[in-house]
Amino acid sequence: MSKTTRATQALDRAHVVHEVVSYEYDPDAPSIGLQAAQAIGEHPRRVLKTLMAEVDGKAVCAVVPSDREVSMKKLAAVFGGKAAHMMKPADAERLTGFHVGGISPFGQKRTVPTVVEESALAEERVYMNGGQRGLQVRLAPADAVAALGARVASIVA
């Protein structure tokens, strides 16, 4: 498994201090984020999942703790929209250039507006997908927000 991906390269270009962590990816896990947390031995609130969605037909990225669910109503409100829904996996893969299970908010083919769940900023370090299945990056949440130009808001149900 390569530890260099478009996501890690984007972090390097942004001079974001991060650590790459590999783990055994289970394609049959009912929750990719929870499985990643268990595999690396971290609490699920520190392992963030990347969700691709649409607000009023426009692509957005939401980053939330793996043990929480995004509120579509709150997500829509953050971006000034009326309605939000999850993006179809094939559309998310085409837009980001990453495979489901390996979608990172960093280094996506097309940059889209991103929001990070505010509770993640209470953690000293968090894990986010590193751009391929079985790869996480560990970094300060404030550094991730800065590198992504992301908004911070309460978006969990």
GUMI-777708 format. One line per field, with one value per residue: residue number from 1; z, x, y of N, C-alpha, C in turn. Coordinates in Angstrom, 2 decimals, padded with zeros to 5 digits. Atoms other than C-alpha are relative to their C-alpha. Example, Ala and Ser with C-alpha at 12.3 -4.5 7.8 and 13.67 -1.06 7.14 Angstrom:
2
nr = [1_2];
nZ = [000.00_-000.06];
nX = [000.89_-000.82];
nY = [-001.19_-001.19];
caZ = [007.80_007.14];
caX = [012.30_013.67];
caY = [-004.50_-001.06];
cZ = [000.00_000.73];
cX = [000.90_-000.77];
cY = [001.20_001.09];
//
This chain:
157
nr = [1_2_3_4_5_6_7_8_9_10_11_12_13_14_15_16_17_18_19_20_21_22_23_24_25_26_27_28_29_30_31_32_33_34_35_36_37_38_39_40_41_42_43_44_45_46_47_48_49_50_51_52_53_54_55_56_57_58_59_60_61_62_63_64_65_66_67_68_69_70_71_72_73_74_75_76_77_78_79_80_81_82_83_84_85_86_87_88_89_90_91_92_93_94_95_96_97_98_99_100_101_102_103_104_105_106_107_108_109_110_111_112_113_114_115_116_117_118_119_120_121_122_123_124_125_126_127_128_129_130_131_132_133_134_135_136_137_138_139_140_141_142_143_144_145_146_147_148_149_150_151_152_153_154_155_156_157];
nZ = [000.00_000.06_-001.02_000.69_000.79_000.27_-001.29_-000.76_000.76_-000.26_-001.34_000.09_000.68_-000.93_-001.16_-001.17_-000.71_-000.12_-000.09_000.78_-000.76_000.79_-000.77_000.81_000.44_000.13_000.93_-000.41_-001.26_000.14_-000.09_000.34_-001.01_-001.27_000.20_000.00_-001.39_-000.72_000.53_-000.44_-001.46_-000.41_-000.27_001.24_000.12_000.56_001.37_000.72_001.31_001.05_000.68_001.13_000.05_000.87_-000.57_001.13_001.25_000.07_-000.77_-001.22_-000.77_-001.45_-000.75_-001.32_-000.72_000.58_-000.80_000.09_001.30_000.41_000.13_001.32_-000.20_-000.43_001.11_000.97_-000.59_000.01_001.35_000.45_000.88_-000.55_-000.14_000.21_000.02_000.27_001.40_000.39_-000.05_001.29_000.21_-000.94_000.52_001.22_-000.41_-000.85_000.52_-000.99_-000.13_-001.26_-000.99_000.06_000.37_-000.91_000.33_000.56_001.30_000.89_001.38_000.09_-001.33_-000.29_-001.34_-001.03_-001.38_-001.00_-001.23_-000.99_-001.15_000.34_-000.36_-001.42_-000.09_000.30_001.30_000.58_001.16_001.16_001.05_000.71_001.46_000.48_-001.01_-000.90_-000.26_-000.72_-000.37_-001.35_000.03_-000.85_000.73_000.48_001.21_001.07_000.38_000.74_001.29_000.84_000.11_-000.38_-001.03_-001.21_-000.46_-000.57_001.12_-000.33_-000.49];
nX = [000.85_-000.75_000.34_000.06_001.23_000.31_000.34_-001.22_-000.73_000.66_-000.41_-001.40_-000.04_000.55_-000.90_000.74_-000.66_000.90_-000.58_000.76_000.26_000.63_000.74_000.62_001.33_000.97_001.03_001.32_000.40_001.24_-000.35_-001.41_-000.63_-000.12_-000.98_-001.32_-000.31_-000.34_-001.26_-001.16_000.05_000.36_001.42_000.66_000.19_-001.24_-000.17_001.03_000.37_000.24_001.27_000.29_001.44_000.44_000.93_000.70_-000.61_-001.42_-000.84_-000.67_-000.70_000.23_-000.94_000.60_-000.50_000.51_001.10_001.13_000.66_000.20_001.38_000.16_000.59_-001.08_-000.94_000.59_-000.01_-001.37_-000.30_001.07_000.92_001.27_000.01_-001.26_000.07_-001.29_-000.33_-000.13_-001.41_-000.68_-000.18_-001.04_-001.28_-000.31_-000.29_-001.19_-001.12_-000.31_000.99_000.74_-000.84_-001.29_000.22_-000.60_000.36_-001.20_-000.46_001.08_-000.15_000.68_000.20_001.39_000.12_-000.14_000.31_-000.48_000.79_-000.70_-000.48_-001.32_-001.05_-000.32_-001.04_-001.35_-000.31_001.05_-000.38_000.86_-000.42_-001.21_000.12_000.18_000.52_-001.03_-001.00_000.49_-001.00_000.23_-000.39_000.78_001.22_-000.06_-000.83_000.84_000.97_-000.73_-000.43_001.17_000.81_001.31_000.83_000.17_001.37_000.65_000.75_000.42_001.38];
nY = [-001.18_-001.23_-000.99_-001.29_-000.13_-001.42_-000.63_-000.28_-001.01_-001.29_-000.41_-000.40_-001.30_-001.00_000.00_000.46_001.09_001.15_001.33_000.96_001.22_001.06_000.99_001.05_-000.42_001.09_-000.46_000.49_-000.63_-000.77_-001.42_-000.14_-000.85_000.71_001.06_-000.65_-000.37_001.22_000.54_-000.78_-000.10_-001.36_-000.24_-000.42_-001.46_-000.57_000.49_-000.73_000.55_-000.98_000.29_-000.87_-000.24_-001.09_-000.97_-000.64_000.43_-000.34_000.92_-000.46_001.03_-000.11_000.81_000.19_001.17_001.24_000.55_-000.92_-000.12_-001.39_-000.46_-000.61_-001.32_-000.88_-000.12_-000.93_-001.34_-000.53_-000.49_-000.89_000.73_000.49_001.46_000.70_001.46_000.64_000.19_001.40_000.38_-000.15_-001.44_-000.43_000.47_-000.77_-001.37_-000.10_000.78_001.03_001.07_000.05_000.67_-000.68_-001.40_-000.97_-001.37_-000.62_000.46_000.42_-000.48_-001.29_-000.56_-000.37_-000.57_001.02_-000.36_000.94_-000.01_-000.82_000.78_000.56_-000.94_000.18_001.04_-000.47_000.59_000.82_000.79_-000.18_000.92_-000.42_000.07_001.37_000.91_000.50_-001.04_-001.18_-000.99_-000.54_-001.40_-000.90_-000.35_-001.39_000.02_000.56_-001.05_-001.03_000.54_000.20_-001.22_000.53_-000.62_000.82_-000.16_001.19_000.62_001.37_000.15];
caZ = [000.00_-000.97_001.77_-000.82_-002.24_-003.66_-000.12_001.55_-001.26_-000.71_003.01_002.19_-000.23_002.48_004.99_007.35_009.94_009.78_010.42_008.01_009.67_007.83_009.01_007.76_005.77_005.99_002.89_004.58_007.71_008.32_009.15_007.49_010.02_013.06_011.63_011.02_014.61_015.98_013.70_014.78_018.43_018.64_020.03_017.16_018.01_016.92_013.65_011.26_008.22_004.96_003.52_000.10_-000.19_-002.26_-001.00_-003.44_-006.17_-005.39_-004.15_-000.60_001.75_005.41_007.91_011.11_013.87_012.77_015.62_014.63_011.79_009.81_010.04_006.51_007.79_009.57_006.58_004.22_006.61_006.81_003.06_002.88_001.19_001.67_001.25_001.46_000.62_000.41_-002.94_-004.80_-004.34_-008.07_-008.22_-005.12_-006.67_-009.99_-008.25_-005.75_-007.70_-004.66_-004.09_-001.45_001.74_000.74_000.14_001.75_002.06_000.98_-002.64_-004.24_-008.04_-007.71_-004.65_-003.09_-000.05_003.11_006.67_009.70_012.72_015.47_018.19_016.33_017.19_020.88_020.12_020.13_017.14_014.80_012.04_008.55_005.47_003.69_000.19_-000.02_001.80_004.88_005.19_007.72_008.42_012.01_012.41_014.43_013.54_013.27_010.70_008.70_008.74_007.59_004.82_003.55_003.90_005.67_007.67_011.23_012.43_014.38_011.66_013.56_014.43];
caX = [000.00_001.35_001.50_001.64_-001.72_-003.22_-004.49_-001.07_000.50_-002.09_-001.23_002.48_001.91_-000.07_002.78_000.39_002.13_000.57_001.28_000.21_-001.37_-002.15_-004.68_-006.38_-009.42_-012.50_-014.70_-017.54_-017.67_-021.11_-019.45_-016.15_-015.40_-016.10_-014.05_-011.14_-011.36_-011.31_-008.44_-006.21_-007.29_-008.79_-012.07_-014.57_-015.01_-011.39_-011.72_-013.58_-015.49_-015.75_-019.25_-020.08_-023.51_-025.52_-027.22_-029.82_-028.04_-024.53_-021.77_-020.46_-018.21_-019.06_-016.51_-017.96_-016.90_-017.34_-019.76_-022.16_-024.62_-024.85_-028.10_-029.21_-031.25_-028.23_-025.98_-028.33_-028.55_-024.74_-024.61_-027.72_-029.78_-033.19_-032.46_-029.50_-029.01_-026.12_-024.39_-024.59_-021.33_-020.50_-021.00_-018.81_-016.05_-016.22_-016.16_-013.38_-011.23_-011.19_-012.94_-015.67_-013.94_-010.95_-012.52_-010.46_-011.43_-007.84_-006.68_-010.08_-010.17_-012.65_-012.63_-016.07_-017.26_-016.43_-017.73_-016.15_-018.26_-017.38_-017.00_-013.92_-012.03_-012.13_-009.68_-005.92_-005.49_-007.96_-007.73_-009.10_-009.01_-005.68_-007.01_-007.18_-008.80_-006.81_-004.99_-005.63_-003.79_-003.43_-003.34_-004.56_-008.20_-007.53_-004.79_-007.25_-009.84_-007.24_-005.90_-009.41_-010.66_-013.54_-016.39_-016.89_-020.43_-022.65_-023.88_-024.55_-028.00];
caY = [000.00_003.37_005.98_008.77_009.78_012.96_013.63_013.33_015.36_018.12_018.15_018.32_021.23_023.05_022.40_020.62_018.46_015.00_011.36_008.61_005.58_002.33_-000.22_-003.38_-002.20_-004.43_-003.96_-005.87_-003.69_-002.17_001.18_002.08_004.83_002.70_-000.15_002.24_003.51_-000.02_-001.06_001.82_001.66_005.15_006.44_006.92_010.63_011.18_009.25_011.51_010.29_012.18_012.36_013.73_015.30_017.74_020.88_022.17_020.20_021.52_019.22_019.68_017.75_017.09_015.79_014.30_011.90_008.29_007.55_010.35_010.95_014.17_016.11_016.90_019.84_021.35_020.64_022.45_025.41_025.77_026.28_028.45_025.74_024.23_020.53_018.17_014.51_012.08_011.86_008.55_006.60_006.59_010.37_010.87_008.76_010.63_014.03_013.30_010.85_008.57_005.23_004.94_003.87_005.98_009.39_012.12_015.76_016.59_016.41_015.88_016.23_019.08_021.31_021.69_023.66_021.72_021.81_020.14_019.21_021.69_019.03_017.69_020.86_019.92_017.08_017.63_015.31_013.63_011.05_011.66_009.47_009.65_009.07_005.31_002.44_001.48_004.82_007.60_010.84_012.07_015.83_018.78_019.52_023.27_022.54_020.42_023.22_025.74_023.50_022.82_026.38_024.66_026.05_024.81_024.18_021.82_019.44_016.21_014.91];
cZ = [000.00_001.10_-000.59_-000.90_-000.34_001.29_000.78_-000.73_000.22_001.38_000.00_-000.64_000.91_001.28_001.29_000.61_000.18_000.06_-000.81_000.78_-000.90_000.93_-000.97_-000.30_-000.19_-000.91_000.39_001.31_-000.20_000.07_-000.22_001.07_001.32_-000.09_000.01_001.42_000.81_-000.44_000.47_001.51_000.52_000.29_-001.28_-000.14_-000.58_-001.41_-000.81_-001.36_-000.95_-000.76_-001.12_-000.13_-001.03_000.78_-001.15_-001.33_-000.14_000.95_001.20_000.67_001.48_000.71_001.44_000.71_-000.48_000.80_-000.01_-001.41_-000.31_-000.09_-001.33_000.11_000.40_-001.12_-001.03_000.52_-000.04_-001.35_-000.59_-000.92_000.72_000.28_-000.30_-000.05_-000.33_-001.50_-000.29_-000.04_-001.32_-000.30_000.91_-000.51_-001.22_000.38_000.73_-000.60_000.96_-000.02_001.34_000.98_000.06_-000.40_001.10_-000.34_-000.65_-001.39_-000.92_-001.40_-000.18_001.43_000.16_001.41_001.04_001.36_000.91_001.25_001.12_001.18_-000.26_000.42_001.48_000.19_-000.34_-001.39_-000.45_-001.16_-001.11_-001.10_-000.78_-001.50_-000.59_001.16_000.85_000.33_000.66_000.18_001.36_000.01_000.96_-000.79_-000.53_-001.27_-001.19_-000.50_-000.84_-001.39_-000.97_-000.29_000.41_000.98_001.19_000.53_000.64_-001.10_000.31_000.57_001.49];
cX = [000.89_-000.46_000.02_-001.23_-000.19_-000.31_001.27_000.85_-000.59_000.38_001.46_000.12_-000.48_000.85_-000.74_000.73_-001.02_000.80_-000.90_-000.10_-000.73_-000.75_-000.62_-001.44_-000.90_-001.13_-001.41_-000.49_-001.27_000.24_001.50_000.73_000.20_001.02_001.41_000.41_000.44_001.37_001.22_000.00_-000.30_-001.49_-000.64_-000.20_001.24_000.28_-001.16_-000.27_-000.32_-001.24_-000.21_-001.52_-000.29_-000.97_-000.59_000.71_001.48_000.79_000.63_000.65_-000.24_000.94_-000.50_000.64_-000.68_-001.14_-001.24_-000.57_-000.18_-001.50_-000.12_-000.59_001.09_001.01_-000.51_000.09_001.39_000.34_-001.12_-001.00_-001.25_000.03_001.38_-000.27_001.39_000.18_000.07_001.49_000.74_000.26_001.11_001.38_000.44_000.45_001.33_001.24_000.46_-001.09_-000.71_000.78_001.38_-000.15_000.55_-000.52_001.18_000.30_-001.08_000.22_-000.63_-000.26_-001.45_-000.04_-000.04_-000.37_000.48_-000.85_000.79_000.54_001.39_001.12_000.36_001.12_001.36_000.43_-001.20_000.60_-001.01_000.53_001.16_-000.04_000.02_-000.48_001.15_001.08_-000.67_001.16_-000.39_000.54_-000.84_-001.24_000.01_000.84_-000.80_-000.98_000.69_000.39_-001.17_-000.75_-001.43_-000.72_-000.03_-001.39_-000.49_-000.87_-000.44_-001.41_-000.01];
cY = [001.24_000.95_001.41_-000.02_001.47_000.74_000.35_001.05_001.39_000.51_000.47_001.39_001.13_000.12_-000.35_-001.20_-001.12_-001.29_-000.94_-001.31_-001.00_-000.94_-001.00_000.40_-001.21_000.48_-000.44_000.62_000.81_001.51_000.14_000.81_-000.70_-001.13_000.58_000.36_-001.22_-000.52_000.78_000.25_001.40_000.09_000.53_001.52_000.67_-000.48_000.57_-000.65_001.15_-000.41_001.01_000.10_001.08_000.86_000.78_-000.29_000.32_-000.89_000.70_-001.20_000.27_-000.97_-000.07_-001.20_-001.28_-000.62_000.90_000.01_001.48_000.30_000.71_001.41_001.01_000.23_000.99_001.43_000.63_000.62_000.86_-000.66_-000.45_-001.49_-000.59_-001.49_-000.54_-000.18_-001.50_-000.35_000.20_001.48_000.54_-000.43_000.81_001.42_000.11_-000.66_-001.07_-001.06_000.12_-000.86_000.61_001.46_000.91_001.39_000.75_-000.57_-000.52_000.59_001.38_000.49_000.43_000.62_-001.13_000.57_-001.12_000.17_000.68_-000.79_-000.60_000.93_-000.05_-001.02_000.60_-000.47_-000.82_-000.79_000.28_-000.92_000.59_-000.18_-001.39_-000.86_-000.51_001.02_001.21_000.97_000.56_001.41_000.82_000.43_001.44_000.10_-000.54_001.05_001.07_-000.48_-000.16_001.30_-000.30_000.91_-000.96_000.27_-001.28_-000.60_-001.42_000.01_-000.16];
//
